[in-house]
Amino acid sequence: MDRMACVDVPALPLQLLMRGHPDLVDQPVAVLERDTPQGEILWANAPAQRCGVLTGMSYATGLALAHDLRGVEVTADEIAEGVVAITRRLRRFTPHIEPSQDHPGVFWLDASGLQPLFASLEIWAHKVQRHLRRSDFQGRVVVGFTRFGTYATTKAGRGRRPPEHVTVFRNATAEQQAARAVPLGRLDIDPELRDVLDKLGVRTVGAFVDLPTAGIRKRFGRDAHRLHRHAAGDLLLPLQPLRPVEPLTRHTDLDTSETDVHRLLFLIKHDLDPLVSKLATRQEALAALEIRLRLDTSATAPRAERVEQIRPAEPTLDARQILNLVLLRLEGHALPAGVTEIALTITPARASREQLRLFQQHSTRDLRAADRAVARIRAEFGDGTVVRAYLTDGHLPEATFDWQPLAHVVRPTPTPVSPRPLVRRFFRHPRRLPARLRHEPDGWMLRGAQHGHVIHLHGPYVVSGGWWRTPVLREYYYARTRDDAWSWIYYDRHRRAWFLHGEVE
């Protein structure tokens, strides 16, 4: 059975605030919903709690209890950057990490297959916890078998043997018993739901799970029904790890050394524009630009390197603004020798919707020029060469869309969504797969040895029909291979064969 771990960094906004202001450790500090006297206190540190400051109070009430209370608002961007930073640190211990979208500070980790690297899961969990502590984060680590079981146990604070907070369950039964004993007040649930359940005498996860499933949605709402399904094990979602983000870098080797500043600026612009476009597709902006210039001092002396850091007043997607700053920097400091290599590295930051909207409005793409290019392609290769997909009414997946000629090129209008959904890309014509062995002693090599064997198979999802032409009976599955790739496959009952219909990314 695969193992899953949950890492909980409690009160993440408060921990981020204290990491940025270590001088406030011994002073009462609170994180506010908004920086006003009536702003609600979301988190308070230990000195503030000793003064009687509690979450849910207004900032003015907290000041009445502690006159030196420091109230600070932590923005959503700062929290998101903290989640990214912790995710980057946790990748030292496993490549598959899923940060929680609903509870910042909660992370699920794939703990399977680590025995060759670590003597035991206990040692691995202790290393994770100690690494967080060295990074000035206080966290709890629970290794178990299910998403909800590990999450609930971290919130209960099990394994409080100082100085570490680590729990490793030997079997799924022990995890289930521990999760059932967790008080509902420890979970991040709606306070109104918690108070209503408390009046009914339902104060633990086990008591909540024992409630009849049929009446949960009707009496307590959709969120309570979803929580009940998670706790009861009826909604077992697989781990959905974030893929590592590729660094935004660009490298150019020059045939001859270049000394002219304006020509260097043109070369930098040539590399900067595609990087800024990629930033926009990732819903990010440029916070800093590092320029590395390799200088050719002489034919015999070792090459020197010059590094320039360009920081705009605020993260931006305006390449013209960045180039102006680059020009000022290059003109202000004369180059001692010609440049032979240029390397650009971008430090990203989250972009606002206004920045993304302005980037789209000021795009340098000429749609008329694109239409002229499409017309030339049609004239040379035929009218059916340039097409676009459109949805149709069809029973089978490959019949739900068709192609029609593209009349005009239009500007894309993507809509930012969070969390980003999984995309199922399927082939117009399914690809036949090799036969599946009955016993599979080494696992089913679905797509060859380079992808590894199948470790999860979700399904079947039956699609039948086509009685008006040829009867179709397919059993669709989502198959996860060892390299964490998801495939969309089906077994054709009439043809008695397996087919690959698409991939999930």
Buried (B, 14 or more C-beta within 10 A) or exposed (E): EEBBBBBBBBBBBBBBBBEEEEEBEEBBBBBBBEEEEEBBBBBBBEBBBEBBBBBEBBBEBBBEBBEEBBBBBBEEEBBBBBBBBBBEBBBEBBEBBBBBEEBBBBBBBBBBEBEEEBEEBEBBBBBBBBBBBEEEBBBBBBBBBBBBBBBBBBBBBBBEEEEBBBBBBEEBEBBBEBBBBBBBBBBEBEEEBBEBBEEEEBBBBBBBBEBEEEEBBEEBBEEBBEBBBBBBBEBEEBBEBBEEEEEBEBEBEBEEBBBEBEEBBEBBBEBBBEBBBBBBEEBBBBBBBBBBBBBBEEEEEEEEEBEBEBBBEEBBBBBEEBBBBBBEBBEEEEBEBBBBBBBBBBBBBBBBEEBBEBBBEEEEEEEEEBBEEBEEEBEEEEEEEBEEEEEEEEEEBEEEEEEEEBEEBEEEEEEEEEEEEEEBEBBEEBEEBEEBEEEEEEEBBBBEEEBBEBBEEEBEEEBEBBEEEEEBBBBBBBBBBBEBBBBBBBBBBEEEBBBBBBBBE
